[in-house]
Amino acid sequence: MGDLFGNGKTTAAQPLAARQRPQSLEHYVGQSHLLAPGKALREVIEKGHLHSMIFWGPPGVGKTTLARLLAAHVNVHFIAISAVFAGVKEIRAAMDEARAMRDQWQKQTLLFVDEVHRFNKSQQDAFLPYIEDGTVIFVGATTENPSFELNNAILSRCRVYVLQSLTEDELQQVVHNALAQDPVMLRRGVAIDADALQVMARAAQGDARTVLNLLEMAADIAEPSQGGVLVTYKTLGQILQGNIHRFDKGGEIFHDQISALHKAVRGSSPDAALYWCLRMLDGGCDPLYVARRVVRMASEDIGNADPRALELALNAWDVVERLGSPEGELTLAQAVVYMACAPKSNAVYSAFNRARKLVADAPAYDVPLHIRNAPTALMKDLGYGDDYRYAHDHPDAFVAGDCYFPPELEGTRFYEPTPRGLELKIGEKLRHLEQLNRDSRWQRYGGNSRGGKA
């Protein structure tokens, strides 16, 4: 535990990625959307008043390094624990250390928790009183969506900063820095040609740790050249075991490929969808990542036009988890082909976005009294549940004219089914029910039917 900077010394025995860990914000590469002058996190750093925060981003983008640099920049004590190895005992020990620094040395502590999403609810809750009373500035790092993996109590006390994969230019800068600064690289005279540098940056797929590991491995097998060693395209071919074509100049980077897969499914092109799916798998993409994206496609682009697509996508995900690669990849391909051939609808996706915008922009209307539960006598006296009509007691289990919105939103419509697949029938049913509603309102208001919001 304690300050992980130690005495700042590095040794040749350390991996290159460890030796190249930046010692100041000026040498930190990436995350300009947070750290450029005028950006949110940069403002916090320059003012010297850190708050508790969550760093959310993929591996190798500098979450741990940034936390260390923040602590050093504002001169606070630094403690790091990992949720992979730590439990409540380690949490308490960290808090004892933080209290001692506060009470004996009047110094704040930044507590960095790596892989924080791996802590269960009770372990996450253990941090709350120490965040509340200022014992620690809490900084958690996670590769998973905090909205799903972290307690609301933790999230309400932290600001979430999204860290992005490094660009190819940034990864090339990481390599240049290592060649120009690392004592081992300088002593051995390691150089890299332009083609190899580009391939290396693409192969790393946004991960600084990966690009430095590739550089270190390539330097070990590179051919001697003019008093040093030169890393070439051929050198990287040996490391990537013949798969260098995946990252050549004509190839598509990872995010382009998933976009191509998604658009091929949306465009009902099963052959192109299968091609991009296999390109990603061949390029070393985690099949579970593809499976997650395929589930998203099932809801976003097919929806209720063919609800079986979502079931098939979830089944494929389950098979990939159970069988792994390569056995599970065939089922993933089956799901991709099915969805490319399925009828398409983004009606639910569009309705979701419209509803989300209305919820964000409109007042928080009360639940109408007639659709509130009344489990107590007081609630019944207050009118909860009055005039509620049980749908199953009516023909077709539908109460014509009833409104389940707040009165201010009566007639609002989000969902507009497409005339394709199952949604063709869904649309017909909704039009029939709407006609029943209109007829009921016509009778209720004496021929003065009220229009609704679109």
Secondary structure, DSSP 8 states (H G I E B T S, - for coil): ---TTTTS---TTS-HHHHT--SSGGG--S-HHHHSTTSHHHHHHHHT----EEEE--TTSSHHHHHHHHHHHHT-EEEEEETTT--HHHHHHHHHHHHHHHHHH---EEEEEETGGGS-HHHHHTTHHHHHTTS-EEEEEESS-HHHHS-HHHHTTSEEEE-----HHHHHHHHHHHHHH-HHHHHHTEEE-HHHHHHHHHHHTT-HHHHHHHHHHHHHH-EEETTEEEE-HHHHHHHTTT-GGGGSTTS--HHHHHHHHHHHHHTT-HHHHHHHHHHHHHTT--HHHHHHHHHHHIIIIIGGG-THHHHHHHHHHHHHHHH-TTTTHHHHHHHHHHHHHS----HHHHHHHHHHHHHHHS------GGGS---SHHHHHTTTTTT---GGGSGGG--TT---S-GGGTT-------SSTHHHHHHHHHHHHHHHHHHHHHHHTTT-------
